Amino acid sequence: MKDLYLFFTLSREGFAISTLHVMEILGLPRIAEVPNLPKHFKGLINLRGSIVPAIDLRLWFGMEEQIYSERTCLIIVRVVNDIVGLIVDDVDTVREIQEGQIKPPPKTNSMKISYISGIGTINNQTKIMLDLEGLVQDAKLEC
């Protein structure tokens, strides 16, 4: 069975999320900052009347902060009843990935790596497959 995934980059690393969760992709809108929240929580956006939290995935994964560019995007995802915006460096493409192209993630006790659902290999390129359900749930608990 094949599934569709949205590919994007963070710090020149390739990542992928299931398109089942993706609502839309936006250029980076104005983000209203909220004081006293974790650094990866960049603030809130108004998405056609809905207030949506924006999370910088670079910072969530402990990567170096970067100045946003014209390539920076906000991926709006819905996980169960939660809508969240994920700030990424660049959105690449949507592609099919077969189950056989995805290997299990490495075993570790790190909470941040627990959001990796697998490692995909597509055309000799490695993509880190993210578990959005766990990531969004934990992000909600931190905010």
ROZALUM-457578 format. One record per residue: residue number from 1; chain; y, z, x of N, C-alpha, C in turn. Coordinates in pm, whole numbers. Each point is the difference from the previous one (the first is absolute). Layout:
BEGIN
> n chain n.y n.z n.x ca.y ca.z ca.x c.y c.z c.x
> NUM A Y Z X Y Z X Y Z X
...
This chain:
BEGIN
> n chain n.y n.z n.x ca.y ca.z ca.x c.y c.z c.x
> 1 A -119 0 84 119 0 -84 125 0 88
> 2 A 102 -75 -41 124 -9 76 110 75 -75
> 3 A 86 66 75 115 67 -56 126 -57 64
> 4 A 111 4 -73 128 -46 53 75 117 59
> 5 A 58 -22 118 78 102 70 134 -56 43
> 6 A 101 85 -4 132 -32 50 5 49 144
> 7 A 33 -92 92 10 34 142 146 27 33
> 8 A 24 104 81 135 32 47 -9 62 138
> 9 A 116 16 64 0 56 134 84 128 6
> 10 A -42 86 91 72 121 38 -14 7 152
> 11 A 111 -2 70 -2 12 145 -99 -100 63
> 12 A 5 -121 -44 -82 -111 48 -149 14 -27
> 13 A -37 100 -80 -140 17 -39 -20 -57 -140
> 14 A -115 -62 -23 -29 -58 -129 -66 99 -95
> 15 A 50 6 -122 -53 87 -105 -28 -83 -123
> 16 A -80 55 -92 -30 -69 -125 -18 102 -111
> 17 A 44 -40 -120 -23 79 -121 -51 -92 -109
> 18 A -77 55 -89 -53 -77 -112 115 -47 -89
> 19 A -6 -125 -42 103 -53 -89 -11 60 -140
> 20 A -109 69 -29 -15 63 -132 109 104 -23
> 21 A 55 58 108 103 102 -11 142 -55 11
> 22 A 16 -123 50 132 -55 29 66 -51 -128
> 23 A 120 53 -27 77 -47 -116 95 -111 42
> 24 A 71 22 111 94 -100 49 42 34 141
> 25 A 65 -98 64 51 16 136 149 -33 -5
> 26 A 80 90 56 145 -16 -2 56 1 141
> 27 A 116 -66 16 78 27 119 45 144 -11
> 28 A 40 60 109 32 143 -4 126 24 -82
> 29 A -13 70 -114 116 29 -84 74 123 53
> 30 A 110 35 -68 72 123 34 -89 118 -37
> 31 A -13 94 93 -84 117 -21 92 122 -3
> 32 A -7 75 -109 78 123 -12 -72 111 75
> 33 A 66 55 101 -62 106 80 -7 130 -78
> 34 A -107 73 22 -19 130 -62 -12 102 114
> 35 A 85 102 3 -3 95 111 -124 89 -1
> 36 A -30 52 119 -105 100 20 -141 -47 -34
> 37 A -27 -126 20 -135 -52 -19 -53 -49 134
> 38 A -132 -17 12 -56 -50 126 66 -132 43
> 39 A 1 -23 131 70 -116 56 -54 -134 -53
> 40 A -131 -7 -27 -57 -126 -48 40 -32 -144
> 41 A 44 101 -73 47 -22 -137 146 -41 8
> 42 A 28 -130 -14 134 -52 23 94 21 -118
> 43 A -53 24 -118 86 24 -116 -55 -67 -124
> 44 A 92 -34 -91 -37 -55 -130 69 -134 -22
> 45 A -68 -88 -72 64 -124 -42 -5 -7 -152
> 46 A 91 -78 -56 2 -25 -143 -61 -138 -20
> 47 A -118 -3 -57 -71 -126 -24 3 -29 -148
> 48 A 102 -75 -42 18 -37 -140 -10 121 -93
> 49 A 70 107 38 6 119 -82 -104 107 33
> 50 A -97 -33 82 -99 99 43 37 51 139
> 51 A -10 130 20 29 59 129 -130 3 81
> 52 A 4 -63 119 -120 -18 81 25 58 139
> 53 A -90 88 49 15 51 136 -34 -109 103
> 54 A 73 2 112 -23 -97 107 -51 74 124
> 55 A -116 -41 49 -63 63 115 -7 -100 114
> 56 A 49 39 117 -7 -84 119 -138 22 62
> 57 A -86 -102 -9 -136 15 50 -6 18 150
> 58 A 97 -57 74 6 22 146 6 149 29
> 59 A 93 68 -67 20 142 24 -115 82 -56
> 60 A -56 -42 -111 -115 70 -59 -114 7 100
> 61 A -21 -110 73 -110 -6 97 40 46 140
> 62 A 121 57 12 42 54 129 43 -104 101
> 63 A 33 -119 -46 49 -104 90 149 20 27
> 64 A 49 -67 100 141 11 36 89 -60 -110
> 65 A 109 70 -29 94 -49 -100 66 -128 51
> 66 A 29 -89 -91 59 -129 35 115 -31 -95
> 67 A 100 -66 52 110 -45 -86 -55 -110 -90
> 68 A 31 7 -129 -49 -100 -93 66 -135 28
> 69 A -78 -106 -18 50 -136 23 -7 -79 -130
> 70 A 35 -127 8 -7 -86 -118 -145 -26 -40
> 71 A -95 28 87 -143 -18 -29 -60 125 -66
> 72 A 69 114 7 -51 124 -59 -14 -18 -151
> 73 A -112 44 -53 -27 -17 -143 -39 132 -64
> 74 A 12 3 -130 -45 113 -81 -110 -54 -91
> 75 A -120 51 21 -113 -39 -85 -11 104 -111
> 76 A 18 -43 -122 -12 90 -115 -146 1 -43
> 77 A -60 121 3 -140 14 -37 -14 98 -115
> 78 A -103 -24 -79 -36 93 -108 -139 52 31
> 79 A -9 132 7 -129 65 22 -17 100 -113
> 80 A -97 -26 -85 -22 75 -123 132 -6 -79
> 81 A 70 111 -19 126 -3 -76 123 13 89
> 82 A -17 -6 130 111 17 93 46 -135 54
> 83 A 132 -17 5 59 -119 61 77 47 122
> 84 A -28 -64 114 59 38 128 40 -127 74
> 85 A 110 8 76 41 -108 86 -39 31 144
> 86 A -66 -94 63 -44 15 139 84 -90 89
> 87 A 73 59 94 84 -77 91 -87 -45 117
> 88 A -4 -133 23 -79 -58 108 88 -94 81
> 89 A -43 -29 122 79 -85 89 9 -144 -49
> 90 A -111 -50 -52 -6 -141 -37 -123 -21 -89
> 91 A 12 -84 -100 -114 -38 -83 -48 -136 48
> 92 A -130 -13 15 -56 -122 57 -52 -94 -108
> 93 A -114 31 -59 -64 -91 -93 -96 75 -90
> 94 A -54 -69 -99 -109 52 -82 -122 -84 32
> 95 A -111 71 29 -123 -71 38 -121 69 -60
> 96 A -105 -77 -12 -129 54 -41 -70 60 121
> 97 A -66 111 -24 -83 60 103 -136 31 -63
> 98 A -103 -44 64 -135 28 -48 -43 138 48
> 99 A -87 63 -79 -47 134 35 -56 6 141
> 100 A -69 -103 44 -61 -3 133 102 -4 113
> 101 A 126 -32 -32 105 -4 102 67 136 19
> 102 A -41 99 -79 62 132 7 -103 101 51
> 103 A 37 68 107 -84 105 60 55 136 -38
> 104 A -82 104 0 49 135 -32 101 47 105
> 105 A 91 89 -40 97 52 96 -67 96 98
> 106 A 66 26 112 -57 97 95 -4 139 -62
> 107 A -95 80 43 -12 139 -50 98 89 76
> 108 A 79 77 -76 97 91 59 40 104 -104
> 109 A 61 106 45 50 102 -91 149 -17 -27
> 110 A 63 -101 58 143 -21 -17 32 -40 -144
> 111 A 95 71 -61 39 -32 -137 59 -140 -8
> 112 A 83 -40 98 66 -130 -6 -100 -115 9
> 113 A -108 18 73 -97 -108 10 -93 -2 -121
> 114 A 0 108 -78 -83 3 -120 46 -103 -103
> 115 A 118 -55 17 50 -103 -92 -50 -138 36
> 116 A -81 -9 102 -57 -128 40 -134 -15 -71
> 117 A -10 -102 -85 -124 -21 -73 -98 -89 76
> 118 A 51 -72 100 -86 -86 79 80 -80 101
> 119 A -72 -71 84 62 -88 99 -50 -141 -30
> 120 A 93 -89 -35 -37 -137 -32 22 -91 120
> 121 A -88 -97 14 15 -101 105 6 -136 -66
> 122 A 116 -64 14 25 -129 -63 52 -94 107
> 123 A -72 -110 26 40 -97 102 31 69 134
> 124 A -89 88 42 12 74 127 121 92 5
> 125 A 58 33 -113 110 95 -5 -46 124 -76
> 126 A 39 116 53 -38 126 -62 108 44 -97
> 127 A -41 39 -118 90 52 -103 -48 138 -41
> 128 A 90 95 -4 -32 136 -43 16 5 -151
> 129 A -110 28 -69 -2 2 -146 37 140 -46
> 130 A 104 9 -84 49 130 -44 -56 41 -136
> 131 A -28 129 -13 -40 61 -126 127 51 -67
> 132 A 56 -79 -91 126 37 -63 -11 121 -92
> 133 A -112 18 -61 -14 114 -93 20 132 74
> 134 A -66 18 113 14 121 78 138 14 59
> 135 A 55 -109 49 133 2 61 107 38 -100
> 136 A -2 -62 -117 102 29 -102 -15 143 -52
> 137 A -122 44 -20 -22 136 -47 56 102 99
> 138 A -27 -17 128 50 93 101 150 -10 17
> 139 A 55 -121 -12 146 -16 9 69 75 -113
> 140 A -58 -3 -119 57 75 -113 2 149 27
> 141 A -106 51 63 -8 142 29 104 45 102
> 142 A 38 -91 92 96 35 103 145 -4 -49
> 143 A 27 -71 -107 139 -18 -46 44 106 -95
